Amino acid sequence: MPRLARISGAGGTASAVEFVTAPFPFMGELRPHALGITYWFDPPTMPIPYEVAVRLTGHRLDVQGARTPADDFVAVARLAEVRPDSGRTALTHRVVGKAPGRWHVTADALARTKGRSEVVRLPSAEAVGASTFRAVATMRAPGVMPGAWPAMVGLGVVLAMVLQSVLARVHGLAPGKVLVLALVASVLGAIGAKAYYRLTHMNDRAGPLFSGLSVQGFVIVATTTFVIGGAVQGLAVGHLLDATVPALLVGQAVGRLGCLLAGCCAGVPTVSRWGVWSSDRRVGTRRVPVQLMEAAAAASLAVVTTVIAWLVPPPWAGLLFVGGLAGYVVARQLLFPLRGLPRSTRHGRHVTLTLAGLALVGTLGAALIA
């Protein structure tokens, strides 16, 4: 069983078909209900990538009275491309609009090459399980830990505020004022992250509160809050920003670990030995660990900027903030192609990468001249 699936407690390999269950019994009593069904399989040895189609047939067992269309379903879940040697794979499909209760589900699966010249029948399986709260069925899957993302982001915020308070003293800033400003910036930044995501994903369906948040929106709104709030409170804005950038990077490093555990911002599937088995809430397979790579980049920049802010405060206040943020944006944009999500704009990544690269080079040059 993949380690992350075992840790998450949402599935395993005791059966090739498993039901998504609520982590706490009371959640299973909430309405509306839906079915989350996972089919586990080992990719067959085929010479080229292939498509996997799983036909799921379900019948509700605890029907009282005449059966209705809400008591049965037939659904097909597809994986467009599966590579040989990708390892144990979990495909989770959700069925909504059906009656809550106990269900018997049968899975029949086929693997077909792109030209359909070769077809391999995967093992059929069946299981009995229950529907659960729709939000749980939608968000949970093998390898996904409910609550991991807000928990890790919360930890990141706490660590960031502690580091910021320490560096604020080094820069001669009032820690109390900085802490209050940081709390306000965190709240407004979260609102900005949600708004930014909605503005750049207008065609997407609105999700739960903690889904669909953009780090760009958070940084823009939080930075604006620090600049305006710092000026109003009489703080040296440049020094305030220099004491803040290591904290932002620490928060991002810890938060990205939550992304891995929560199944968001997942990397593309890979057969590399360096791949990590993880899930995007639909497909659990070996993937490029892009969340860990971004966390490592943010952590490395956090160490560098913390040392500079502590030992060698730049003569140009604010220079460290621009350089640290630009460095993170460059690393983030370089890693974007490894993520399993398409870009929302055609040229946005290249423009952002160019501007951030110029800003990084400019700050390094200014630091050398100073």
Buried (B, 14 or more C-beta within 10 A) or exposed (E): BBEBBBEBBBBBBEBBBBBBBBBEEEBBEEEEBBBBBBBBBEBBEBEEBBBBBBBBBBEBEEBEEEEEEEBBBEBEBEBEEBBBEBBBBBBBBBBBEBBBBEBEBBBBBBBBBEEEEBEBEBEBBEBEBBBBBBBBBBBBBBBBBBEBBBBBBBBBBEBBBEBBBBBBEBBEBBBEBBBEBBEBBBEBBBEBBBBBBBEBBEEEEEBEEBBBBBBBBBBBBBBBBBBEBBEEBEBBBBBBBBBBBBBBBBBBBBBBBBBBBBBBBBBBBBEEEEBBBBBBBBBBBBBBBBBBBBBBBBBBBBBBBBEBBBEEBBEBBBBBBBBBBBBBBBBBBBBBEBBBEEEBEEEEBEEBBEBBBEBBEBBBEBBEEE
